[in-house]
Amino acid sequence: MIKLIVFLPLIAAAIAGLGNKALGNIAAKALTTGALLVACALSWPIFLGFLSGETTAYVEPVLSFIRSGDLNVDWALRVDTLTAVMLVVVTSVSALVHLYSWGYMAEDPDQPRFFAYLSLFTFAMLMLVTSDNLIQMFFGWEGVGLASYLLIGFWYYKPSANAAAIKAFVVNRVGDFGFSLGIFGTFLVFGTVSIPAILEAAPGMAGSTIGFLGYRVDTMTLLCLLLFIGAMGKSAQLGLHTWLPDAMEGPTPVSALIHAATMVTAGVFMVCRLSPMFETSQTALTVVTYVGAATALFAATVGTVQTDIKRVIAYSTCSQLGYMFFAAGVGAYGAAMFHLFTHAFFKALLFLGAGSVIHAMHHEQDMRFYGGLRKHIPLTFWAMMAGTLAITGVGVAGVFGFAGFYSKDAIIEAAYAAGTTSGGVAFVVAVFAALLTSFYSWRLVFLTFFGAPRWAASEHIQHAVHDEHAHDAHHVAHEVPDEGAGSEPIHDQRGIDEVKHGTAGYHPHESPWPMLVPLIVLTLGAIFAGYVFAGAFIGAETGAEFWKGSLAFNEHLMHAMHGVPLWVQLSATVVMVTGLLVALWAYIIDTSIPGRFTAQFRLLYDFLLHKWYFDELYDVIFVRPAFAIGRFLWKRGDQGTIDRFGPDGFATLVATGGVAARRLQSGYLYTYALVMLLGLAAAATWAMVG
Amino acid sequence: MNQLGFPILTLLIAIPTFAAIACLFVRADMARWIALAATLVDFALGLLLWANYDVGGPQWQFVENVPLFGRFAWAMGIDGIALMLILLSVFLMPICIAASWDAIEKRVPEYMAAFLLMETLMIGVFAAQDLFLFYIFFEAGLIPMYLIIGIWGGVDRIYASYKFFLYTLLGSVLMLIAMLWMAQYAGTTYIPVLMAVDFPPEAQTWLFLAFFASFAVKMPMWPVHTWLPDAHVQAPTAGSVILAGVLLKMGGYGFIRFSLPMFPEASAQMFWLVMGLSMVAIVYASLVALVQQDMKKLIAYSSVAHMAFVTFGLFAFNRQGIEGALLVMLSHGLVSGALFLCVGVIYDRLHTREIARYGGLSNNMPRYAVLFLLFTMASVGLPGTSGFVGEFLAMLGVYQASSWAAFVATTGIILGAAYMLYLYRRVAYGPLDKPDVAAMPDLSGREIATLAPLAAVVLWMGVYPESFISPMRADVGAVLARLERAKPQGDAQLAAGHGPQLSPVAHGGAH
């Protein structure tokens, strides 16, 4: 059964991708979507089996892969609780995104290719989460990277999309550089790449030392940190995060599936999968905590000033991934996975909702040109509301809460309960980031759905209105998206009070049903996923039963987490309300505030708007030098030194003067034949005489 | 005689030889068909060879030994490593002939004869069991290549073939002297015997260096690589395919057949020389590849970087490293060959190799874009393609020998992705705004027939490399047995942990 779940998407992708135009849109879409619906339908029973405690972990072998001495790698599918959680997340969101794309990509000329990529991605992701050894995990890891590259660059005629696609792949390769070294080191230390074998042997290696680049370092710390670099790349953690916002160049369903719900959480999954290994190195866990906390803070601050609706959600994703990491860092792996689980639903919902807004607004992505959409696209509005309530963590303890209320608050409380310095820092940062999260999430809602329409200022809307088909938004909405869509908003820094108000005679339409159904399903997830599953994922006793050792579940920490002081419990709710009120005040009550604020704190604003200048910095220290050094080595190294003193120098040395040199050059064959002949004569002499 | 009952290796060598002679006496069209038929027959014989190769059987199989004069013998025989490289050669040859079908218009019979002669000599190199027989094939194999570049090459073909010649000459003179000395010392030219001779360590050093001069040029290793970009740029497409696909593999084959088993002490002594040059090569060649404006030059520099994985792996002195290196050789033969064919496809249409002249080919050449993407991904070592398994194993092996070397080698996966995706972006992506580029038709049936088999094998080797590793396993073991006594200590020096108890697995991994 698990084989069917994993390989159906691959088969569908291969048929749809190779069949392409010959197969036709409908067949390709039906095939891939059907395959995913089947995979999803098969995955839920597996998950429910683990939830009820009936199923136990097993490994299904597929094929032998690499055999080289002690290295023994098989293609195999591992199913345990951790895998089961990822299975339902991946197949559910993927199936819904497939369905959603029927509507969203309806006018695209290249639909079979799109759906094939989506299914290919799903296959790679499933290979990742079912891997029983590090190398198959790496296969899935790079496979999702390939799919991400292809989908970000799906509209390959857009230079910005191509740049974003390469950036995503190469930055991820930096992470994979660490991941690879981590695998090499793990093999050297443990003599195996099988995950269960490594996890079993890991405690025995705690405290040992190893030589690395001339230093002696703690073995487990080294291995964990190298592997964690891989996780940082895939999950866009601070330092290797720069590709994620740019990845928004891809079609919105892609952002929902890959860059919110599934692929970017692979790093968190990896840390949880290897959690018994990370538990052997306190240093590594401390690093994970700080990196996670720093990312949560960084991304949340940047998210507050973005005007592109997808970029706000992208930074939000980045920030939430930071939460998951520091949860893992303080030892609350169950909470990390729980947030991964609920986040998948509400973040996919927010992205698909944003896609629905973008669809309605004729591919305009700038929230400054939205406003007042609540009445025009009510279903989308309510879905986005549910997503926002979920991400900001609205709820009343003991009664009911939206998904994030359970998972995010659990992380914040776990950080406090950990009682370590890093946990304390993470707690403070997490509460502050929660404030920002609430602020930017509500800002998004208010700018988009409330206030007066500001559509007249949008070039996209103007195009739509002037287009002869303007009254049928569905027909024009999917023409070639122009290069302005989703590109850097920095050049235009007008505030919402400065842009032209009015509707320009444009009438946004609610999205078609294939797009609304996934929104409704995910809305249910965003509302209930936390309430229903909290006990299983993070309950102190029930959690241990649920996870069954598939991750290092810490019962003590979970007990401590449920018993934190009241002020800690309330802190998340307080900052949530505060963020809501600030957003309400600044974007509904007195809309001149953002403008005045940015004028007052220009430096801070610019710093955030330029995303802490990471891109600029990397351009100066990596990208430009790489090209400059490359040119230098080519011109000065190869041509100026090696050739000059090598073959060219030899030619001039032997025969001064161009004519003689040319004679030498054309006569080389004879010289060569002569040398060979002499050699043969010598050999023959030896053969006869010696 | 051997398990087949007829001298299959001699037959493999004879068929292209006679076909080459026949080609010289017929017209262009006939020559093409003769060449195709001969290479296909050789390919079929190659498959027969593979099917009858007894994995786990004797080290040397299909042995033929006909004394010629004195101690000079027509000694043929292959082990698993030679088998795989012969298969690579006979697999690429029909593809090369097909790729030259329309592209070559002048002096077709001579061209086909040169290619067939090349096939003879390539198979001879891998099948020869006699030191001097090997030398003849090894050196003579370059003559048809000179001719192919010099006659059917581009504008600067004379300069390119001159450079090629000069580098190679230096190496072969030194190697010949070393070979004469070895034959004198050991009293035999039979390679299987020589592989077990313990040469005195002081002699090993200079013998190693003499062979190294020849093999390093062939690889090519930095800094004797500069002939390769020029040779590739000037060579016709099929010439580049054979050059990258098979001729570069002769260096690696030389290392594993001669340098490592015959001079184990010297090899260990030269560990840092080889590692150092490989480290430089990977970073240097990758950065240079990044700034190339000419497609063939870019792929040529990428070859230099990929071949560094071979030298890394071979000199890791462990099984993963050596098996990885051998797989990189096979994979690179397929992938770089395929990439040169991909360049050839669009060169035939627009007659320029300048990257900037292309762009947006995904629009009008979707089939081409898919195949080019596959080979690009194989080149950057994406798991699931042949490129991954070899590189990964090689680096895994190197890590056990030196974390520094592995650290630098692994940067290759970042830089490789950068230059290959940058190339792919400029060729296949972007707007289709040049009218002559937009007018280019998608792959023809013949072009698909040349690329599709390569794609299939690239995926096969990526998913189930066991088919290719298993025949070589015992032979790698034989080399390792020779190297065991000289094997350098790794820098990991794992110290025991203070955990509950030291598991045997963990202990076993600590060298």
Chai-1 contact restraints between the chains, C-beta under 6 A:
chainA,res_idxA,chainB,res_idxB,connection_type,confidence,min_distance_angstrom,max_distance_angstrom,comment,restraint_id
A,S64,B,E466,contact,1.0,0.0,6.0,A-B,restraint_1
A,I66,B,P465,contact,1.0,0.0,6.0,A-B,restraint_2
A,R67,B,E466,contact,1.0,0.0,6.0,A-B,restraint_3
A,S68,B,R319,contact,1.0,0.0,6.0,A-B,restraint_4
A,S68,B,Q320,contact,1.0,0.0,6.0,A-B,restraint_5
A,S68,B,E323,contact,1.0,0.0,6.0,A-B,restraint_6
A,S68,B,L393,contact,1.0,0.0,6.0,A-B,restraint_7
A,G69,B,R319,contact,1.0,0.0,6.0,A-B,restraint_8
A,G69,B,Q320,contact,1.0,0.0,6.0,A-B,restraint_9
A,L71,B,Q320,contact,1.0,0.0,6.0,A-B,restraint_10
A,F138,B,P383,contact,1.0,0.0,6.0,A-B,restraint_11
A,F139,B,P383,contact,1.0,0.0,6.0,A-B,restraint_12
A,E142,B,L382,contact,1.0,0.0,6.0,A-B,restraint_13
A,E142,B,P383,contact,1.0,0.0,6.0,A-B,restraint_14
A,L146,B,L382,contact,1.0,0.0,6.0,A-B,restraint_15
A,Y156,B,S362,contact,1.0,0.0,6.0,A-B,restraint_16
A,Y156,B,Y429,contact,1.0,0.0,6.0,A-B,restraint_17
A,Y157,B,P431,contact,1.0,0.0,6.0,A-B,restraint_18
A,N162,B,R425,contact,1.0,0.0,6.0,A-B,restraint_19
A,N162,B,Y429,contact,1.0,0.0,6.0,A-B,restraint_20
A,I166,B,L421,contact,1.0,0.0,6.0,A-B,restraint_21
A,F169,B,A417,contact,1.0,0.0,6.0,A-B,restraint_22
A,F169,B,L421,contact,1.0,0.0,6.0,A-B,restraint_23
A,V170,B,A417,contact,1.0,0.0,6.0,A-B,restraint_24
A,V170,B,A418,contact,1.0,0.0,6.0,A-B,restraint_25
A,R173,B,I413,contact,1.0,0.0,6.0,A-B,restraint_26
A,R173,B,I414,contact,1.0,0.0,6.0,A-B,restraint_27
A,R173,B,A417,contact,1.0,0.0,6.0,A-B,restraint_28
A,V174,B,I414,contact,1.0,0.0,6.0,A-B,restraint_29
A,F177,B,T410,contact,1.0,0.0,6.0,A-B,restraint_30
A,F177,B,I414,contact,1.0,0.0,6.0,A-B,restraint_31
A,S180,B,T410,contact,1.0,0.0,6.0,A-B,restraint_32
A,L181,B,T410,contact,1.0,0.0,6.0,A-B,restraint_33
A,F184,B,L396,contact,1.0,0.0,6.0,A-B,restraint_34
A,F184,B,Y399,contact,1.0,0.0,6.0,A-B,restraint_35
A,F184,B,A406,contact,1.0,0.0,6.0,A-B,restraint_36
A,F187,B,L396,contact,1.0,0.0,6.0,A-B,restraint_37
A,L188,B,Q400,contact,1.0,0.0,6.0,A-B,restraint_38
A,L188,B,A492,contact,1.0,0.0,6.0,A-B,restraint_39
A,L188,B,G509,contact,1.0,0.0,6.0,A-B,restraint_40
A,V189,B,G509,contact,1.0,0.0,6.0,A-B,restraint_41
A,F190,B,V505,contact,1.0,0.0,6.0,A-B,restraint_42
A,F190,B,A506,contact,1.0,0.0,6.0,A-B,restraint_43
A,F190,B,G509,contact,1.0,0.0,6.0,A-B,restraint_44
A,G191,B,V505,contact,1.0,0.0,6.0,A-B,restraint_45
A,G191,B,G508,contact,1.0,0.0,6.0,A-B,restraint_46
A,G191,B,G509,contact,1.0,0.0,6.0,A-B,restraint_47
A,A201,B,S503,contact,1.0,0.0,6.0,A-B,restraint_48
A,A201,B,V505,contact,1.0,0.0,6.0,A-B,restraint_49
A,A201,B,A506,contact,1.0,0.0,6.0,A-B,restraint_50
A,P203,B,G499,contact,1.0,0.0,6.0,A-B,restraint_51
A,G204,B,G497,contact,1.0,0.0,6.0,A-B,restraint_52
A,G204,B,G499,contact,1.0,0.0,6.0,A-B,restraint_53
A,G204,B,L502,contact,1.0,0.0,6.0,A-B,restraint_54
A,G204,B,S503,contact,1.0,0.0,6.0,A-B,restraint_55
A,G204,B,A506,contact,1.0,0.0,6.0,A-B,restraint_56
A,M205,B,G497,contact,1.0,0.0,6.0,A-B,restraint_57
A,M205,B,A506,contact,1.0,0.0,6.0,A-B,restraint_58
A,A206,B,G497,contact,1.0,0.0,6.0,A-B,restraint_59
A,A206,B,G499,contact,1.0,0.0,6.0,A-B,restraint_60
A,G207,B,G497,contact,1.0,0.0,6.0,A-B,restraint_61
A,G207,B,H498,contact,1.0,0.0,6.0,A-B,restraint_62
A,S208,B,A495,contact,1.0,0.0,6.0,A-B,restraint_63
A,S208,B,A496,contact,1.0,0.0,6.0,A-B,restraint_64
A,S208,B,G497,contact,1.0,0.0,6.0,A-B,restraint_65
A,T209,B,A495,contact,1.0,0.0,6.0,A-B,restraint_66
A,I210,B,A492,contact,1.0,0.0,6.0,A-B,restraint_67
A,I210,B,L494,contact,1.0,0.0,6.0,A-B,restraint_68
A,G211,B,D491,contact,1.0,0.0,6.0,A-B,restraint_69
A,G211,B,A492,contact,1.0,0.0,6.0,A-B,restraint_70
A,G211,B,Q493,contact,1.0,0.0,6.0,A-B,restraint_71
A,F212,B,S403,contact,1.0,0.0,6.0,A-B,restraint_72
A,L213,B,S403,contact,1.0,0.0,6.0,A-B,restraint_73
A,L213,B,W404,contact,1.0,0.0,6.0,A-B,restraint_74
A,F627,B,V291,contact,1.0,0.0,6.0,A-B,restraint_75
A,I629,B,L287,contact,1.0,0.0,6.0,A-B,restraint_76
A,G630,B,L287,contact,1.0,0.0,6.0,A-B,restraint_77
A,G630,B,V288,contact,1.0,0.0,6.0,A-B,restraint_78
A,G630,B,L290,contact,1.0,0.0,6.0,A-B,restraint_79
A,G630,B,V291,contact,1.0,0.0,6.0,A-B,restraint_80
A,R631,B,V291,contact,1.0,0.0,6.0,A-B,restraint_81
A,L633,B,Y284,contact,1.0,0.0,6.0,A-B,restraint_82
A,L633,B,L287,contact,1.0,0.0,6.0,A-B,restraint_83
A,L633,B,V288,contact,1.0,0.0,6.0,A-B,restraint_84
A,W634,B,V288,contact,1.0,0.0,6.0,A-B,restraint_85
A,W634,B,V291,contact,1.0,0.0,6.0,A-B,restraint_86
A,D638,B,T226,contact,1.0,0.0,6.0,A-B,restraint_87
A,I642,B,P223,contact,1.0,0.0,6.0,A-B,restraint_88
A,I642,B,T226,contact,1.0,0.0,6.0,A-B,restraint_89
A,D643,B,T226,contact,1.0,0.0,6.0,A-B,restraint_90
A,P647,B,K163,contact,1.0,0.0,6.0,A-B,restraint_91
A,P647,B,L166,contact,1.0,0.0,6.0,A-B,restraint_92
A,Q665,B,I158,contact,1.0,0.0,6.0,A-B,restraint_93
A,Q665,B,Y162,contact,1.0,0.0,6.0,A-B,restraint_94
A,Y668,B,Y162,contact,1.0,0.0,6.0,A-B,restraint_95
A,Y668,B,F165,contact,1.0,0.0,6.0,A-B,restraint_96
A,M676,B,E139,contact,1.0,0.0,6.0,A-B,restraint_97
A,G679,B,L176,contact,1.0,0.0,6.0,A-B,restraint_98
A,A682,B,L180,contact,1.0,0.0,6.0,A-B,restraint_99
A,A683,B,F132,contact,1.0,0.0,6.0,A-B,restraint_100
A,W686,B,A183,contact,1.0,0.0,6.0,A-B,restraint_101
A,A687,B,G70,contact,1.0,0.0,6.0,A-B,restraint_102
A,A687,B,R71,contact,1.0,0.0,6.0,A-B,restraint_103
A,A687,B,F72,contact,1.0,0.0,6.0,A-B,restraint_104
A,M688,B,G70,contact,1.0,0.0,6.0,A-B,restraint_105
